[in-house]
Amino acid sequence: MSTTRQFPPGDFGSEPDGAGITSAGPESRVRALALGSASGIVPMARDFTRQALYDWGWLPAATADRRAAAEDVLLVVSELVTNACLHAEGPEELRVSSDTKMLRLEVTDRGTGQPAPRTPHRAGRPGGHGMFIVQRLCLDWGVSRTPGVPGKTVWAILAAPA
């Protein structure tokens, strides 16, 4: 998994204002949720993503593999948003983008740090598993920064279910 390859945030379509739906083509879908100073941010992000998965046909899942793929997406959303809350001065926005082959999650925050899985990973210890989970479940993940703009976008890509 890479943390050095730079994908621009929102490369699936134009930036929507606040929460909304944007279409970047017939096979691509984009949703964005402004998080800012909301309370209950992690469950809100999961619910928002779950609704997108329903609207895009990932849920209800017809097979165990499809159900597992949707649960992986929701877990990664939880981890990325939680990390922004704990380590990056809070999340600003969640973007969920999908096409026929993959789903991309982006969490924009105000932090300056660089997320990374803890090394060595110690499975038996509490805490510190977030980016390890992201690394294990995703095809790729990384961090995008815009020069001169505070904060960053942590992105993750998961395969669409077959």
N, C-alpha and C positions, 0 to 999 in steps of 0.2 A: 504494500500500500504506500502511496506517495503523499508526502506533505509539501513537496516542492513544485509540482506541476501547477501552474497558475491558470485556472479557468476564470473568466470574468463572471462576476455575480450576475444572475439574471440572463444568461446567454440563451435561454429558451424563448425570450420574447421581451416586449417592452415593460418598463416598470409601471405597475399599477399603483394608484394612490390608496394607502391603507389596505384593508381587507378587500379582496375582490377576486375576480376571475378574468384572466387575460388569455386570449388564444393566439398562439404563435404559428399556427398552421393547422391543417386538417388532422394531423396525427399527433399534435403536441398540445398540452394543456398546462396552464400555469395558474397557481393560486398564491396569494400573498396575504399575510395576517400581520398587522401592526401590533407589536407587543408592548413596547414602551413601558408605561407605569402601571399596567394592568395587574390585578392580583390573581392568584391561581394560574400563573402563566403556563406551567407544565401541563396540567390537565386541559387547559384551553388549547394549547398547541396540539396535543394528542387528539382532542375532539375535532378540531379543524382539519387535521390530516385524515382522520378516520372518515369524515364526511367526503373529502376529496376522493378517497379510495372507493367509497360507495358510488359516488357520481361517475367515476372512471371505470367501474366494473371489476375492481379488485375484490370488492366485498359485495354481497356475501360470497364467501369462497366455496367453490364446488368441491374442492379436494383439500386434503391435508397439506399438500405442498403450497397451494395458493393461500391457505389460511396462515401457514408459517411465514410466507413472504410478506403478507400484510402485517403480521405481528412484529416481524423484523423492522419494518418501516416505522411502526409506532414506537418501538424500543429505541431506535436511533434518534427519532425526533425528541423523545424524552431525554436522552443522554446529551444531545447537542444543546437543547434549551437549558437543561440543568447546569451544564458546564458554563454557559454564558451567565447564568444567575450567580453561580458560586465563584467564578474566576475572572469575569470580564465586565463587571459593572452593569450587568443585566443585558438581556437581548432587546433589540430594537424591532426586528422583523423576522418572520419565518416565511420562506418561499418554498413551495412544493411544485415541482415541474415533472411532467411525465410525457413520454412518447411510447411507441409500441415496444421499445427495447429496454428502456431504463426509467428509473425515477430518481430525480435529483432533489436533495434537501439542502437548503441554505439557511443558516442562522446568522444574521448580522448583529454585531454587538459593538459596544463602545470600548472594549478592552484593547490593551496593547500587547498582551502576552501571546505566546505561541503554544497552542494545545499540542500535546503529545502523549502517547501511552506511557504510563510509568514503566520504567525499566529498572530492574527486572519486575515482571508482573507477578504479584503474589496473590494467588487466587483465594487463599484462606484468610486474608486480612480484609477488614471492612474499608470501604471507600477506595477511590483511585482506580476504578474499573471502567469508567465512562469511555475514554478514548480507545481503550483496549477492545471494548465491545464494538465500538464503531469500526475499528480496524478489522475485526473478525467478520462482521456482518456485511460490510460494503465491498463493492468492486474496487472503489478508490475513494479517497477523501483528501482534503487539503484546506489551505487557507488562502484567501484572496485579500489583497489590500489595495486601496486606491491611494497613490501618492498625494500627500497633503491633506488627506481626509482622515480624521481620527477613527479608530476602530478597525474592524475586519469582518470578513464573511467566512465562516467555516462551512464547507460544503461536503456532501457525501453522496455517492451514487450507488444505487442498488439496482439489481436486475429486475425487470418486469417479470411477473410470473408467466410461465409457458401456457 
